[in-house]
Amino acid sequence: MKTLTMQKLKKQENRMGYLFASPWLFGLIVLGMFPILASFYISFTNYDMLSMPRFIGFANYRILFTNDNLFWKSMGNTMYHVVIAIPLGIVVGVALALLLNNKIKGMSIYRTLFYLPNVVSVVAMSLLWLWLFNPNFGIVNEILGPIYRLLDMEPLRWHQAVETSKMTLIIMGLWSAGGSMVIYLAQMQDIPTTLYESAEIDGANWIKKTIYITLPLMTPSIFFNFIMGIIGGFQVFTIAYIMTSGGPAQSTYYYAYYMFDKMIADQQMGMASAMAWILLVIVLFFTVIALRLNKYVVYLGDES
């Protein structure tokens, strides 16, 4: 009897889930399915958006993989960004959440201030950081001036130098770490205080409580932001388009930027569609691997 009741509740829960998801499902099926299928077909054609698509089979894919150095360069730039930016973003987001989880008067103001960059337009944020990182009069080099003089070195040129351009964009992206911080903070405040009280009775200090209680119980939200970071990291475009235009020397010429140029500048819609589907496969590949590792890295509590 209990089993039948649980099954009934499960079915009701599933129906409610589909009901609430129905507007998105409608948009995906009615408004999104045709463009998705059309782009898949166009990826096998030579299409300049001015004439009818001409079917050429796997030629676009073959050219990209075997006869396009920019394809591999843009992929390498993107992989660099993903490998560095995602772990760094997680560390900064968790650190901010730990810092802002203290019960201090006016803490809600600090939380709001750290989240505010996430509501700022990416274009406006990029223009702001262009000024901050300006090698000649930017505030970043002004602050680091004493260190430059102490080490007897020239001021960094940040986004204008090949050596530092990628890291400059990664550092800039950390300004919006408040978005993930909110998720971490929400889960952190959901941790039972009894666990901390028990640890304090056993003599655990703040560091031990963080390592053995807080971080393990935050792994679901960390894993969620890791997956979202993979998806977003492979699509980085706007900050490179505004701040560096893919330069210097194509050091920030990311995959999405190259796909944009293929579509808009070169009017090679077939090639751009092929790149979009390659990107889908790559993101799906890394996401599936991450999901397979889920049971090894995410603590879900005592299942017994």
CORLINHU-V995574 format. One line per field, one symbol per residue. ss: DSSP state (H for helix, E for strand, - for the rest). phi: phi as a letter, one per 30 degrees, with the letter a starting at -180 (. if undefined). psi: psi as a letter, one per 20 degrees, with the letter a starting at -180 (. if undefined). Layout:
# CORLINHU-V995574
ss=???
phi=???
psi=???
This chain:
# CORLINHU-V995574
ss=-HHHHHHHHHHHHHHHHHHHHHHHHHHHHHHHHHHHHHHHHH--EE-------EE---HHHHHHHH--HHHHHHHHHHHHHHHHHHHHHHHHHHHHHHHH------HHHHHHHHHHHHH--HHHHHHHHHHH------HHHHHHHHHHHHH------HHH-HHHHHHHHHHHHHHH-HHHHHHHHHHH----HHHHHHHHH----HHHHHHHHHHHHHHHHHHHHHHHHHHHH----HHHHHH-----------HHHHHHHHH-----HHHHHHHHHHHHHHHHHHHHHHHH-HHHH-------
phi=.ddddddddddddddddddddeedddddddccddeddddddddcbcbcicbddcdbicdddddddcbbddeddddddddedddddddddddddddddddcdddbeidddddddddeedcdeddddddddeddcedcbdddddddeededdchbdedchdccedcdddddddedddcddddeddddddddcdeddddddddddidcddddddcbddedcedddddddddddddddcdbedddddbhicdhidcddeddddddddcdchcdddddddddddedddddddddddddedcccdciddd
psi=ghghghhghgggggghghghihgghghggghhgghghghgghijroojihrqpopjcjgggggghiknhhghghgggghggghghghghgggggggghhjiqnqpjhhgggghhhghijqphgggghghhghjphgjqhghghjghgghhilqqqqjdijqghigghghgghhihkihghhggghghhiipphhghghhhhjjpahghhggiggghiihghghghgghhgghhijpgghhgghikiaqkkhknrghghhghhgggikmhgghhghghgggggggghgggghhigihipojroi.
